[in-house]
Every structure is written in structure tokens, then in C-alpha cells.
Amino acid sequence: MESILVVDDDINLCTALKDELTEVGYDAQYVTNGFDAIKYLQDNKVDMVLLDLKMPDMDGFDVLREMEEKDIHTNVIVLTAYADVKSAIDSAKMGASDFISKPYDFDELLITIRRVLQRE
């Protein structure tokens, strides 16, 4: 079973995504800040991270930088309400596999997750 870590400061979005992803067969977990994300990724192997960009204290770009510095390699899809071309390009340069705007369409998100995981 493929594992997905949701990283977002919105607890309601985290629990909804975890439930939706679990329903379709993924092992989904969540954390609500960047510091916990890095800790989780150091302690657990995950196949994918769904990462919010705008979070207090440690934003998604900081998480991507920390992942690089700590040699943590996994697929990342950026999921953000602040979608713009510059953010998409910057996150791709930092290793993100794809970029999806909130509010997300779950079917579209699933297609993107499956496509990214199949590229491995």
C-alpha cells in the first residue's frame, strides 16, 4: 500500500484528505506544520507528500529546502490556495513533482497522484 503524508496547517483539510485517500486505498497520515513534516519524513518512508506552501513558522518552500538538506527523497505535490506561476516554477525547481490549486477537485488530485507515483 502506498503511503501519503498530508502537510497542511488546516486541520479540517488534513482530516478530510486523510479520509478520502484512505477510502481509495492509500495509507494516509497528516501533520499540521513543517517541523513535524520533516520529523515524520526522517522517521518514516513515504511514497508521496501533499504539501501546502503557506504555513506559519515553516512554509512549504522551507520544507522542500529541509528535505533537500537532509537528503529526504520522495514525491511531492504542492497543494496551495496561493497558486501562481512563480510559486509553481519555484516549487518545481526545488523538487516538487506537480502543483495543484485549492480548492482541489479530488478526482483531479487522484489522477495527479497516480501519474506521479507511476513515474517512479
C-alpha positions as CSV (number, residue, x, y, z in Angstrom):
1,M,0.0,0.0,0.0
2,E,1.4,3.4,-1.0
3,S,1.8,5.9,1.8
4,I,0.9,9.6,1.6
5,L,1.7,12.4,4.1
6,V,-0.5,15.4,4.0
7,V,1.2,18.6,5.3
8,D,-1.2,21.5,5.9
9,D,-1.9,23.9,8.8
10,D,-5.7,23.4,8.1
11,I,-6.7,20.5,10.3
12,N,-10.1,20.2,8.6
13,L,-8.4,19.8,5.2
14,C,-5.9,17.3,6.7
15,T,-8.6,15.1,8.1
16,A,-10.8,15.2,5.0
17,L,-7.9,14.4,2.7
18,K,-6.7,11.6,5.0
19,D,-10.2,10.1,5.0
20,E,-10.6,10.4,1.2
21,L,-7.2,8.9,0.5
22,T,-7.7,6.1,2.9
23,E,-11.1,5.3,1.3
24,V,-9.4,4.7,-2.1
25,G,-6.6,2.5,-0.7
26,Y,-3.7,4.7,0.4
27,D,-2.1,4.7,3.8
28,A,-2.6,8.4,4.6
29,Q,-1.3,10.3,7.6
30,Y,-1.1,14.1,8.2
31,V,0.9,16.7,10.2
32,T,-0.1,20.3,10.6
33,N,3.3,22.1,10.3
34,G,6.6,21.9,8.5
35,F,8.7,20.9,11.5
36,D,6.5,17.9,12.2
37,A,6.7,17.0,8.5
38,I,10.5,16.9,8.5
39,K,10.5,14.8,11.7
40,Y,7.9,12.4,10.2
41,L,9.9,12.1,6.9
42,Q,13.1,11.4,8.8
43,D,11.4,8.6,10.8
44,N,9.1,7.1,8.1
45,K,9.3,6.2,4.5
46,V,6.5,7.7,2.5
47,D,5.8,7.5,-1.2
48,M,4.3,11.0,-1.5
49,V,3.9,14.3,0.3
50,L,1.0,16.6,-0.4
51,L,2.5,19.9,0.8
52,D,0.8,23.3,1.5
53,L,3.0,26.3,0.7
54,K,1.6,28.8,3.1
55,M,2.0,27.7,6.7
56,P,3.1,29.7,9.7
57,D,6.7,29.3,11.0
58,M,8.0,26.9,8.4
59,D,6.3,27.2,4.9
60,G,6.3,24.7,2.1
61,F,9.4,26.1,0.5
62,D,11.3,25.7,3.8
63,V,10.1,22.1,4.0
64,L,11.4,21.5,0.4
65,R,14.7,23.0,1.4
66,E,15.0,20.9,4.5
67,M,14.1,17.8,2.6
68,E,17.0,18.6,0.2
69,E,19.5,19.4,3.0
70,K,18.5,16.2,4.9
71,D,18.6,14.0,1.8
72,I,14.9,13.1,2.1
73,H,13.8,11.9,-1.3
74,T,10.1,11.4,-2.1
75,N,7.5,12.6,-4.5
76,V,5.9,16.0,-3.6
77,I,2.8,17.5,-4.9
78,V,2.3,21.1,-3.8
79,L,-1.4,21.8,-2.9
80,T,-2.0,25.5,-2.3
81,A,-4.6,28.2,-2.3
82,Y,-2.0,30.7,-3.4
83,A,-1.4,29.3,-6.8
84,D,0.6,31.4,-9.2
85,V,3.1,30.7,-12.0
86,K,6.1,31.8,-9.9
87,S,5.2,29.5,-7.0
88,A,4.7,26.6,-9.4
89,I,8.1,27.2,-11.1
90,D,9.9,27.7,-7.8
91,S,8.4,24.6,-6.2
92,A,9.3,22.6,-9.3
93,K,12.9,23.9,-9.2
94,M,13.0,22.7,-5.5
95,G,11.9,19.2,-6.4
96,A,8.1,19.2,-6.4
97,S,6.6,16.8,-8.9
98,D,3.4,18.7,-9.5
99,F,1.3,21.7,-8.3
100,I,-2.4,21.7,-7.6
101,S,-4.6,24.7,-6.6
102,K,-7.0,24.7,-3.7
103,P,-9.9,24.2,-3.6
104,Y,-8.9,20.9,-5.2
105,D,-11.0,18.5,-7.1
106,F,-10.4,15.1,-5.5
107,D,-10.7,13.2,-8.8
108,E,-8.1,15.5,-10.4
109,L,-5.9,15.1,-7.4
110,L,-6.2,11.3,-7.5
111,I,-5.2,11.3,-11.2
112,T,-2.2,13.5,-10.4
113,I,-1.1,11.3,-7.5
114,R,-1.4,8.1,-9.6
115,R,0.5,9.7,-12.5
116,V,3.3,10.9,-10.3
117,L,3.6,7.6,-8.5
118,Q,3.7,5.7,-11.8
119,R,6.7,7.8,-12.9
120,E,8.9,6.2,-10.2
